[in-house]
Amino acid sequence: MDRDEIETTLKAAFLQCEALLCPLNQQQKEILLEVFFEQNSLADGNPLDELTSMQREILLEFILKQERENLAWKSSLLNDWLNDRPSGAVQFIRDQYGLAWLNSIKPIHWQEYLQKLRLTREKLQVGDTIEVSNGLWEWIPADAADSCDWFPCEVIEVNESEDDSPPVSCRIRFQNGEEWQIQGIYQWNRPNWRFLT
């Protein structure tokens, strides 16, 4: 089935819901269509799989840098291409893969690789940007853990233990310049921090 056939089938299902007096609102319909097409595009494979590990790392760094600066990374590349400017470290995308490949990349594709990176890289290093939750300084009930507030900060020091066990504490700096020491970063405080995407 192509995209149009799938969309037609889903719309027929929406009409059946209405006929059974269980209509979906417009937002629900849009969510279902979006989720279905996202899952369908994942079934076709992740275009980033075609890159070498080095190319993938370079592209992910570029995407994250653009996101931090509130820039649309694809638009930045396309502007370079339209103005015949080199794209720096990500020039290989234009040279080797082209516009159709670039357009095939969806956020879920590069987020999948970022998630894999996070899972394989659990040790903190000086210079890492992480988020810490307000669970570090206030009590949050276990059933409300998903309502934590998260704050970006930078790791400025990692204190190793004397034996070969993992580091036990680190110092972080918030964007306002305030610094905090976090004890038990891999033990009891592990749920209170995460790598920033």
N, C-alpha and C positions, 0 to 999 in steps of 0.2 A: 504494500500500500504506500502511495506517496502522500505527501503532506496534505494535499487537498482532499484526498479520499478519507484520510484519518479525521480531518476537521469536519467533513460532512457527516461521518459516522458519529462523532461526538455530539454534533448539533442535533442529530436525530435522537440520540439518547437524552439530550436536554429536553426535547419536545415530549418524549415519553414520560419524563419526570413531571412535566407540566400536566399532561393528560391524567396522570395518577394523583394529581393535586399535591405534589411534592416539588414545586418549582425551585430551581436554583436562582439566586440573584445574579446579576451581571458579574460581580466580583468573583463569586464562586466559579462561574463558568470560565472566566479568564484564568483563574488559578489552575483549574483542571487542565485547560489547554496548554498553559505554560509548563506545568509539571510534566505532562505527557510528552511534549515535544523535547523537553530537556532530557528526560529519561531515554527517549528514542534516539536523540543525538549521541548520548553516551553509549548506547548499544552499538552504534557505528564505530566506536573507538575514539580515543582521545588523540587529536591531531598532534599534541605535544609528544606523543610516543615516537613520532618520526624524527625528532631532534636527538642529537647526541646529548649525553649528560651535561657536557660543558655548555652547549647551546641553550639547553633548557634552563640551566642555572643563570646564565646571562640574561635570558628573557625574563625569568621570574624576578631577578633583581631590578630590571628595567620597569616591569609592571608595578612592583612594590614602591619603587621610587616615585613613579608617576602618580600612584594612588595617594601616597603621603602628601604630595603637592597638589592634590585635588585636580589632577589632570587626567583626561581620558587617554590611556596609553595608545589605543588604536588610532585615535585622531592625531596624536603626535607623530606617529609613524607615517600616516597618510599625508599629513602636511609636509613632512620631509620629502616624501615621494613626489607629491604634486609640484613642489618647488625645486625639485631635482637637487636636494641637499642630502649629504650623507647622514646616516642615522647612527653613527658611532658604532658601539659594540654590537648593536642589533641589526646592522646593515645586512648580515647574512640572511635575514628573513626576506628582504627584497630580492637579493641576488639568487637565493637558492629555492625559495618557496613561493613567493608571489602573493598577489592580492586574494585569490580564491582561497588559498590556505589560511591567510590571515583572517578572512571573514568567517572561516569555519570554527575559529576558536571562540568558545563561550566562556563566561566567568567560571562555570562549574568545572571546566577542563583545567584551568590553571590553579583553581582552588584545591582541586584533587591533589595536585603535586605539592602544593604548600602544606596540605595536611600530612602527606607522606613525609615531608621534610621535618615537620614538627615532631612526628612520632619517632623518627630516627635520631633526632637531635634533642635530647632531654637535658644535657648539661649546659648550665649557664656559663657565659663568657663575658668578660668586660666588654662593653660596647653593645651588648644585646639590648634590643628594645622589647620590653615586655609590658604586660598590663597586670596590675595588682587589684584585688577586690577590696572593698571596704570591710570584708571579713577579717582583715588583718588588725583592724583597730576597733571593731564593734561586733557584738554578738549578733549572729544571723541564725534564726531557727533552721533546722535541717530541712523542713518542708518548704522553706522560702529561699533556698540556695540559688534558684534560677533567677531571683530578683536582685541579685547583687549588682552594685555599681562597679564599673571597671575604670581604672585610671592608667594612662600610659606613663611609662617612666623608662629610664635607662639604667642598666647595671653598670656601676662604676667601680665595684670591688667584689671579688669572690674570695672568701676565706676558706682555705683548704684545711682539713683536719690533719693532725700530726701523723696518724697512720694512713693507710691507703683507702679509707672509706670516703664516700662522696663529700664534697664541700658541705659544711653545715650552716653557713650563713653567707649573706651577701648584702652589700650596700647599694641602694638605689637612689636615683635623683628624679624627682617629679619635674614637670615642665615649669612649675613656679619656682624651682631652685631648691625646694625643701628636700632634705635627704633623710632616708630611713634605713635602719638595719633590720634585715629579716632573718630570724633564727629558724632553724629546721626547714630549710627551703626544699629539701627532698623528703622530709618526713611529715610532720604534722601540718606544715604550712603549704604543702604542695598544691592543695585545691585552691589556694588563694592567689595564684599567679598563673599566667599563660603567655606563650609567645605571641607577640603582636603580628597580625597578618598584614 
